[in-house]
């Protein structure tokens, strides 16, 4: 934080938690920045604990945004969210929250991929049980469900595909196999430019 202090600030660039960071790290960043500035600067980061000026709902905000955008896209295309099949890559703050909201709206989350494994159930995974499993084990791996290869995961028939992990996951190699009607990006830059062109050309 001390090294990047000259380029961040409440009126400059405001860091937020992402991969391998959390509210505690945001609190440390705020504390270090404030000490260097000589005054408390709660606005230097988002995603900090509520007790330090954080916002209720911040952790769920991106996943909720994925759900809202996906639902609106479905409405515009005449697709009913109830009964829709959802495929999610990444099951952290974004993917798990989006999956839970879609399930609560009547959709079926049929597959989830994370850094260690892929779980699949054509009738729908129990998202609440999967969240508990991941909280306890750190991964979807080992959850009682079928598993798939990465190639089969990307080629699943579904209404929604939600890449909510890392950048560059939908590529020129797997984009032609994607059968989702709607792709809702929950990660930062999950689709490469080449893949974006392929998906756009396919409608």
C-alpha positions in Angstrom: 0.0 0.0 0.0 2.8 2.4 0.8 4.4 1.8 -2.6 1.1 2.4 -4.6 0.0 5.2 -2.2 0.7 7.9 -4.8 -1.7 6.4 -7.4 -4.6 5.5 -5.1 -6.8 7.6 -3.0 -10.5 8.6 -2.3 -10.4 10.9 -5.3 -8.1 8.9 -7.5 -8.1 5.1 -8.0 -10.0 3.2 -5.3 -9.0 -0.5 -4.9 -11.6 -3.1 -4.2 -11.3 -6.8 -3.2 -10.9 -9.4 -5.9 -9.1 -12.7 -6.4 -7.0 -13.6 -3.3 -8.1 -10.5 -1.3 -10.9 -9.9 1.2 -12.3 -7.4 3.7 -9.4 -7.9 6.0 -6.8 -7.0 3.3 -8.9 -3.9 2.4 -8.8 -2.9 6.1 -5.0 -3.2 6.2 -4.7 -1.2 3.0 -7.0 1.5 4.5 -5.0 1.5 7.7 -1.6 1.8 6.0 -2.8 4.5 3.6 -4.4 6.5 6.5 -1.2 6.3 8.6 0.9 7.5 5.6 -1.6 10.4 5.0 -1.8 11.4 8.7 -5.6 11.1 8.8 -8.2 8.4 8.5 -9.2 7.9 4.8 -12.1 5.4 4.8 -12.8 6.2 1.1 -9.5 4.9 -0.1 -10.9 1.3 -0.6 -14.2 -0.5 -0.9 -15.1 -3.9 0.5 -13.8 -3.1 3.9 -15.5 -4.4 7.1 -18.8 -2.7 8.1 -17.2 -1.6 11.4 -14.6 0.4 9.4 -17.1 2.1 7.1 -17.9 -0.7 4.7 -21.2 -1.0 3.0 -23.8 -3.7 3.7 -24.3 -5.9 0.6 -20.9 -5.0 -0.9 -19.7 -8.7 -0.9 -22.9 -9.7 -2.8 -23.1 -6.7 -5.1 -21.4 -8.1 -8.2 -23.2 -11.4 -8.1 -26.5 -9.6 -7.6 -25.6 -7.5 -10.6 -25.0 -10.6 -12.7 -28.4 -11.9 -11.7 -30.2 -8.6 -12.5 -28.4 -8.2 -15.9 -29.0 -11.8 -16.8 -32.7 -11.6 -15.8 -33.2 -8.5 -17.9 -31.4 -10.0 -20.9 -33.7 -13.0 -20.6 -36.8 -10.9 -20.4 -35.7 -9.0 -23.6 -35.2 -12.3 -25.4 -38.4 -13.9 -24.1 -36.5 -16.5 -22.0 -38.1 -17.5 -18.7 -35.7 -17.6 -15.8 -37.8 -20.1 -14.0 -36.6 -23.5 -15.2 -33.6 -22.0 -17.1 -30.3 -23.9 -17.0 -27.4 -22.1 -15.5 -23.7 -22.9 -15.9 -21.2 -21.1 -13.7 -17.5 -20.9 -13.9 -16.0 -19.7 -10.6 -17.8 -20.1 -7.2 -16.4 -17.3 -5.1 -18.3 -14.1 -4.1 -19.6 -13.5 -7.6 -20.4 -17.0 -8.9 -21.9 -18.4 -5.7 -24.1 -15.3 -5.1 -25.4 -15.3 -8.7 -26.0 -19.1 -8.6 -28.0 -18.7 -5.3 -30.1 -15.9 -6.7 -30.9 -17.7 -9.9 -31.8 -20.8 -8.0 -34.1 -18.8 -5.7 -35.8 -17.4 -8.9 -36.6 -21.0 -10.0 -33.6 -21.6 -12.3 -31.5 -24.8 -12.3 -27.8 -24.5 -11.7 -26.6 -27.6 -13.6 -22.8 -27.2 -13.6 -20.2 -25.3 -11.6 -16.4 -25.2 -12.3 -13.8 -23.8 -10.0 -10.0 -24.0 -9.7 -10.0 -27.7 -8.6 -13.0 -29.3 -10.3 -16.3 -29.4 -12.1 -19.6 -30.7 -10.7 -22.7 -31.4 -12.8 -26.3 -32.4 -12.3 -28.7 -32.1 -15.2 -31.6 -31.9 -12.8 -30.0 -29.0 -10.9 -27.3 -28.8 -8.2 -28.3 -27.9 -4.6 -26.6 -24.5 -4.5 -27.1 -24.1 -0.7 -25.4 -27.5 -0.1 -22.7 -26.6 -2.6 -21.9 -23.3 -0.9 -21.6 -25.1 2.4 -19.3 -27.7 0.8 -17.1 -25.0 -0.6 -17.0 -23.1 2.7 -15.8 -26.3 4.4 -13.5 -27.7 1.7 -12.3 -24.7 -0.3 -13.5 -26.1 -3.6 -16.5 -27.8 -5.4 -14.2 -30.8 -5.8 -15.6 -33.8 -3.9 -19.3 -32.6 -3.9 -21.7 -35.4 -4.6 -22.5 -34.9 -8.3 -21.2 -36.0 -11.6 -18.0 -34.5 -13.0 -17.2 -33.3 -16.5 -14.1 -32.5 -18.6 -13.4 -28.8 -19.3 -14.4 -29.3 -22.9 -17.7 -30.8 -22.0 -18.3 -28.0 -19.4 -18.1 -25.2 -22.0 -20.2 -27.1 -24.5 -23.2 -27.7 -22.1 -26.7 -26.9 -23.4 -27.9 -24.0 -21.2 -29.7 -20.7 -21.1 -27.1 -18.9 -19.1 -23.3 -19.2 -19.0 -21.7 -17.1 -16.2 -17.9 -16.8 -16.4 -17.2 -15.5 -12.9 -13.6 -16.6 -12.3 -10.5 -15.2 -14.1 -9.8 -13.3 -17.2 -9.4 -15.0 -20.6 -11.5 -18.1 -20.0 -13.7 -17.9 -23.1 -11.3 -18.2 -25.9 -11.2 -18.7 -29.7 -10.8 -22.4 -28.9 -13.9 -22.9 -26.7 -16.2 -20.1 -28.0 -17.4 -22.1 -31.0 -18.6 -24.9 -28.7 -20.6 -22.6 -26.3 -24.4 -23.3 -26.6 -25.6 -20.8 -24.0 -28.3 -18.4 -25.1 -26.9 -15.7 -22.8 -23.4 -15.1 -21.5 -23.3 -12.9 -18.4 -19.7 -11.9 -17.6 -19.1 -11.8 -13.8 -15.3 -11.8 -14.0 -13.0 -9.1 -15.3 -12.4 -9.7 -19.0 -13.3 -13.4 -19.1 -13.8 -13.3 -22.9 -10.9 -12.8 -25.2 -11.3 -10.4 -28.2 -11.2 -13.3 -30.6 -13.9 -15.2 -28.6 -16.0 -12.0 -28.4 -16.0 -11.8 -32.2 -17.0 -15.4 -32.5 -19.9 -15.1 -30.1 -21.1 -11.9 -31.7 -21.0 -13.5 -35.1 -23.1 -16.4 -33.8 -25.7 -14.0 -32.3 
